[in-house]
Amino acid sequence: MFASASHPSADRARYDRATAHLDAPLALVDLEAFDANATDLVRRAGGKPVRVASKSVRCRALLERVLERPGFAGVMSFTLAESLWLARSGISDVLLAYPSVDRAGYAELAADPKLAASVTVMVDDPAQLAMIDQARDGGREEIRVCLELDTSYRLFGGRVRFGARRSPLHSPGALAELARSVTRRPGFSLVGLMAYEGHIAGVGDDVPGRPLHSRAVRLMQRAARRELAERRAAAVRAVRAVAPDLEFVNGGGTGSVQHTVGEESVTEVAAGSGLLMPRLFDHYTGFSGRPAALFAQPVVRRPGVGVVTVLGGGYPASGAAGPDRLPTPYLPEGLRYDPLEGPGEVQTPLLGSAADDLLIGDKVWFRHAKAGELAERFAEMHLIEGDRITSVVPTYRGEGHTFL
């Protein structure tokens, strides 16, 4: 369960006071909670640098705030256009975590020495190298390349699989073969290796009311960590045999940082959700954090006893559809969705005794299921310290960018 420095009712009072002059909908970030979460990530990283996953933040002001803290270094981005924008904004170390087919972006990267020195792109297939070359449009800058190792845990000859379907490169040999393709190809420099273990970092292992499921997850993750540690070390050895000057090996994620840093082959870890602590990260045995990002919807109707209706609120998160992808009514405590309606596009009924204490115009505070996707709904974030707003900063959307 997440940790809180104060009782939820006290937090609600602070948030209501800070935003009393504002109409909802609105989004906020509690900077005390944000900074506490950042401190905990650095503690769990045990001296290895933490690269910030921008997809979980999507707000330049917050990225810059955390990068100013000791223990954080570099950004892990999610599109090439975003990577170039961040590099032009002054961030000198951007790792693009996903392969791109943005031809215009590659032409810009290959033509600009500063961008080429700041951005590292992800490759897991020789066809991607060929596509980049075709997109250069005369640009001659060397493209920095990172390879991705598939971290999925496979049993029974691959018939059972745990982990996201990402890179096709599962074995050290396959990774080394692509490494040779990169080093033999003019115009590319192999500088990094990434291995993101989402089935460990992004899956809670202590879900309330599901003890057997939670135990099964813990057993799977324990076995997966052992298998991956051995395979990742072998993969790093195989790639370093081809590219001895490899600059970094990136691994981990919010839920696995404390385990991943124990692997000697890993030089840095990535995390982003742990800064804002969306509700999907509430139930881990290995760490706890404080909810830092919230959004408020206004009460617009009181249909009856034990019911209020708020404006909008239907902000589902990406992933396999299910109740865990929905935002959660957070403050005041004791509200729940109407099972026949759920959170709606334009209105959301909420049930519970707490509804009877809410008046027209009052705010109900929600937590999003995933971190950065909240920023796609709001153009700005209100940054709160104590019970006052100290700054209002634009999200990517507020700066006119919807990268994906």
C-alpha positions in Angstrom: 0.0 0.0 0.0 1.2 3.5 -0.7 2.7 5.7 2.1 1.2 9.0 3.1 2.7 11.7 5.2 -0.8 12.8 6.4 -4.3 11.5 6.6 -6.2 11.6 3.3 -8.8 14.0 4.9 -6.0 16.5 5.7 -4.7 16.2 2.1 -8.2 16.8 0.8 -8.4 20.0 2.9 -5.1 21.2 1.6 -6.0 20.6 -2.0 -9.4 22.2 -1.6 -7.8 25.3 0.0 -5.2 25.6 -2.6 -7.7 25.4 -5.5 -10.6 27.2 -3.9 -10.4 30.0 -6.4 -10.3 27.6 -9.4 -13.1 25.8 -11.2 -12.7 22.1 -11.9 -11.8 20.1 -13.9 -8.1 20.6 -13.1 -5.0 18.6 -12.4 -2.4 19.1 -9.7 0.9 17.7 -8.6 1.7 17.7 -4.9 5.4 18.7 -4.9 6.1 17.4 -1.4 4.9 13.9 -2.5 6.7 14.2 -5.8 10.0 15.0 -4.2 9.6 12.3 -1.5 9.0 9.8 -4.3 12.1 11.0 -6.2 14.2 10.6 -3.0 12.9 7.1 -2.5 13.8 6.1 -6.1 17.3 7.3 -5.6 17.6 5.4 -2.4 16.4 2.2 -4.0 18.8 2.8 -7.0 21.7 2.3 -4.5 24.1 4.7 -6.3 23.3 3.9 -9.9 21.8 6.8 -11.9 18.1 6.9 -12.6 17.0 7.8 -16.1 13.6 9.4 -16.1 10.9 7.8 -18.3 9.2 10.8 -19.9 6.1 9.0 -20.9 5.2 8.8 -17.2 5.6 12.5 -16.7 4.9 14.4 -20.0 5.6 17.8 -18.5 8.9 19.6 -19.1 8.9 21.5 -15.9 8.6 18.3 -13.8 11.3 16.5 -15.9 13.6 19.5 -15.4 12.8 19.5 -11.6 13.7 15.9 -11.1 16.8 16.1 -13.4 18.2 18.8 -11.1 18.2 16.3 -8.2 21.4 14.2 -7.5 20.9 10.6 -8.6 18.9 11.3 -11.8 20.6 11.5 -15.2 19.0 11.6 -18.6 15.6 11.0 -20.1 14.0 7.9 -21.6 11.6 9.2 -24.3 8.8 7.5 -26.3 8.9 9.1 -29.8 11.6 10.5 -32.0 9.8 13.8 -32.4 9.6 14.1 -28.6 13.3 13.2 -28.3 14.3 15.9 -30.8 12.2 18.5 -29.0 13.7 17.6 -25.6 17.2 17.8 -27.0 16.5 21.2 -28.6 15.1 22.3 -25.2 18.5 21.6 -23.6 18.3 18.0 -22.3 21.6 16.5 -23.5 21.0 12.8 -22.9 17.8 11.4 -24.4 17.3 7.6 -25.0 14.4 6.8 -27.3 12.9 3.7 -25.8 11.0 2.5 -28.9 11.9 2.0 -32.5 10.7 4.8 -34.8 9.9 5.1 -38.5 9.7 8.9 -38.4 11.6 9.6 -41.7 11.5 13.4 -41.2 12.8 13.0 -37.7 15.7 10.9 -38.8 16.6 13.4 -41.5 16.7 16.2 -38.9 18.7 14.0 -36.5 21.3 13.1 -39.2 21.7 16.7 -40.2 22.3 18.3 -36.8 25.5 17.7 -34.8 23.9 18.8 -31.5 20.8 16.6 -31.9 22.9 13.6 -33.0 25.1 13.9 -30.0 22.2 14.1 -27.6 19.7 11.5 -28.9 20.2 7.7 -28.9 17.7 5.7 -30.9 16.4 2.2 -30.3 17.0 -0.6 -32.8 16.1 -4.3 -32.7 16.0 -5.2 -36.4 18.4 -4.6 -39.3 15.5 -3.3 -41.3 15.4 -0.3 -39.0 19.0 0.5 -39.8 18.2 0.5 -43.5 15.2 2.7 -43.0 17.3 5.2 -41.1 19.8 5.3 -43.9 17.1 5.9 -46.4 15.7 8.7 -44.4 19.0 10.6 -43.9 18.3 13.0 -46.8 22.0 13.8 -47.1 22.6 14.1 -43.4 26.0 12.7 -42.4 25.9 12.8 -38.6 26.6 9.5 -36.8 23.5 8.0 -35.3 23.8 6.7 -31.8 22.1 3.3 -31.4 20.9 1.3 -28.4 19.8 -2.4 -28.8 16.9 -3.9 -26.8 16.9 -7.3 -25.2 13.5 -9.0 -24.9 13.2 -9.7 -21.1 10.1 -11.9 -21.2 10.2 -15.0 -19.0 9.4 -18.1 -21.1 8.4 -21.6 -20.0 7.7 -24.8 -21.7 9.5 -23.9 -24.9 7.9 -20.5 -25.1 4.3 -21.8 -24.9 3.9 -19.8 -21.6 5.2 -16.3 -21.6 5.3 -13.5 -19.0 6.2 -10.0 -20.2 5.4 -7.5 -22.9 5.9 -8.4 -26.6 8.8 -5.9 -27.3 12.1 -6.8 -29.0 12.5 -10.0 -31.1 16.0 -10.3 -29.6 15.7 -12.8 -26.8 19.1 -14.6 -26.7 22.6 -13.1 -26.2 23.5 -14.6 -29.6 20.7 -12.8 -31.4 21.7 -9.5 -29.7 25.4 -9.9 -30.6 24.5 -10.6 -34.2 22.6 -7.3 -34.5 25.4 -5.6 -32.7 27.8 -6.8 -35.5 25.4 -5.4 -38.1 25.5 -2.0 -36.4 29.2 -1.8 -36.0 29.8 -2.9 -39.6 27.4 -0.2 -41.0 28.9 3.3 -41.6 27.1 6.2 -40.0 26.1 4.3 -36.8 27.6 4.0 -33.3 26.5 1.3 -30.9 26.5 2.9 -27.5 23.9 1.2 -25.3 21.7 -1.8 -24.4 18.3 -1.7 -22.8 16.3 -4.5 -21.1 13.0 -3.5 -19.6 11.4 -6.1 -17.4 7.8 -4.9 -17.4 6.5 -8.2 -15.9 8.5 -7.4 -12.8 8.6 -3.6 -12.7 5.0 -3.0 -13.6 3.0 -5.8 -12.0 1.9 -5.4 -8.4 2.6 -8.4 -6.2 0.4 -7.6 -3.1 -3.1 -7.0 -4.5 -5.8 -6.7 -1.7 -8.3 -9.5 -1.8 -6.3 -11.6 -4.1 -3.8 -13.5 -1.9 -3.4 -16.5 -4.2 -2.9 -14.3 -7.3 -0.4 -12.2 -5.4 1.6 -15.2 -4.2 1.7 -16.5 -7.8 3.0 -13.2 -9.0 5.7 -13.1 -6.4 6.8 -16.7 -7.3 6.8 -15.8 -11.0 8.8 -12.6 -10.5 11.3 -14.3 -8.3 12.0 -16.9 -10.9 12.0 -14.3 -13.7 14.5 -12.1 -11.9 16.9 -15.0 -11.6 16.6 -16.1 -15.2 16.9 -12.5 -16.5 19.9 -11.6 -14.4 21.8 -14.5 -15.9 20.6 -13.9 -19.5 21.2 -10.1 -19.2 24.7 -10.6 -18.0 25.4 -13.0 -20.8 23.9 -10.6 -23.3 26.0 -7.7 -22.1 29.2 -9.8 -22.4 28.2 -10.8 -25.9 27.6 -7.2 -27.0 30.7 -5.9 -25.3 32.7 -8.4 -27.2 31.5 -6.6 -30.3 31.4 -3.1 -28.9 33.8 -2.8 -26.0 33.1 0.9 -25.5 29.4 0.4 -24.7 28.4 3.5 -22.7 25.4 2.2 -20.7 23.2 -0.8 -19.9 19.7 0.3 -18.9 17.3 -1.9 -17.0 14.6 -1.9 -14.4 11.5 0.2 -13.8 9.6 1.7 -10.9 8.6 -1.6 -9.4 12.0 -3.4 -9.8 14.7 -0.7 -9.3 15.8 -2.2 -6.0 16.4 -5.6 -7.6 17.8 -4.6 -10.9 20.6 -2.4 -9.4 22.0 -5.6 -7.8 23.1 -6.8 -11.2 26.7 -5.8 -12.0 26.0 -5.7 -15.7 23.4 -2.9 -15.3 24.9 0.6 -15.2 21.6 2.6 -14.9 17.9 2.1 -14.2 14.8 3.8 -15.6 11.8 5.0 -13.7 9.0 7.5 -14.1 5.7 6.2 -12.7 7.2 6.1 -9.2 7.5 9.9 -9.2 3.7 10.5 -9.6 2.5 7.1 -8.1 -0.6 6.3 -10.1 -2.9 3.7 -8.6 -1.5 0.8 -10.6 1.6 1.1 -8.4 -0.1 0.9 -5.0 0.3 -2.7 -4.3 4.0 -3.8 -4.2 5.8 -5.5 -1.3 9.1 -4.0 -2.3 8.3 -0.3 -2.0 5.6 2.3 -1.3 5.1 5.8 -2.5 2.8 8.8 -2.1 0.2 9.8 -4.6 1.5 13.0 -6.2 -0.7 13.6 -9.2 -4.5 14.0 -8.9 -7.3 15.5 -11.0 -10.5 17.1 -9.8 -14.0 16.9 -11.3 -16.8 19.2 -10.0 -20.1 18.0 -8.5 -22.8 19.1 -10.9 -25.8 17.0 -9.8 -27.2 15.4 -6.7 -29.6 12.8 -8.1 -30.6 11.4 -4.7 -29.5 10.1 -1.3 -26.0 8.7 -1.4 -25.4 9.8 -5.0 -23.6 12.7 -6.7 -22.7 13.2 -10.3 -19.5 14.9 -11.4 -18.7 16.3 -14.8 -16.7 14.0 -17.1 -14.0 11.8 -15.5 -14.0 8.9 -18.0 -10.2 8.8 -18.5 -9.3 5.2 -18.9 -5.6 4.2 -19.1 -4.0 2.2 -21.9 -3.5 -1.6 -21.7 -5.9 -4.5 -21.6 -9.3 -3.1 -20.8 -10.6 -3.8 -17.2 -11.5 -2.1 -13.9 -7.8 -1.6 -13.0 -7.4 0.8 -16.0 -10.0 3.2 -14.6 -9.3 6.2 -12.5 -10.3 5.9 -8.8 -12.4 8.4 -6.8 -9.9 9.2 -4.1 -11.0 12.2 -2.0 -13.3 12.4 -0.1 -12.9 8.8 0.9 -15.8 6.4 0.5 -17.0 7.1 -3.0 -17.4 4.4 -5.7 -18.7 4.1 -9.3 -22.2 3.1 -10.2 -21.5 -0.4 -11.6 -24.1 0.2 -14.3 -22.5 3.4 -15.6 -18.8 3.6 -14.5 -16.8 6.8 -15.3 -18.4 8.5 -18.2 -17.3 10.8 -21.0 -19.4 13.7 -19.9 -20.8 12.7 -16.5 -19.9 10.2 -13.8 -22.3 9.2 -11.0 -20.6 8.4 -7.7 -22.2 6.4 -4.9 -21.5 6.2 -1.1 -22.4 7.9 2.1 -19.7 10.6 1.4 -21.9 11.8 -1.4 -24.4 13.3 1.0 -21.7 15.7 2.3 -20.9 17.1 -1.1 -22.5 20.2 -2.5 -22.9 21.5 -6.1 -19.6 22.9 -7.1 -17.5 20.8 -4.7 -14.5 19.0 -6.0 -14.0 15.2 -6.1 -10.3 14.2 -6.4 -9.4 11.2 -8.6 -6.2 9.2 -9.1 -5.4 8.1 -12.7 -4.5 4.4 -13.2 -1.3 5.3 -15.1 1.0 8.2 -14.7 1.8 10.2 -17.8 -1.5 9.7 -19.6 -3.2 12.1 -17.3 -1.2 14.9 -19.0 -2.9 14.1 -22.3 -6.2 15.2 -20.7 -5.0 18.5 -19.2 -3.1 21.4 -20.7 -1.5 22.5 -17.4 -0.6 21.2 -14.0 -1.1 23.1 -10.8 2.0 22.6 -8.6 1.1 22.6 -4.9 3.3 23.1 -1.8 1.4 22.8 1.4 -1.9 24.4 0.8 -1.0 26.8 -1.9 -0.3 26.7 -5.6 3.3 27.8 -6.2 3.3 27.4 -10.0 1.2 26.5 -13.0 3.1 24.7 -15.7 2.1 23.3 -19.1 2.0 19.7 -19.9 3.2 18.5 -23.3 -0.4 19.1 -24.5 -0.3 22.6 -23.1 2.9 23.3 -25.1 1.1 22.2 -28.3 2.5 18.7 -28.5 0.7 15.4 -28.7 3.5 13.1 -29.7 1.6 9.9 -29.7 
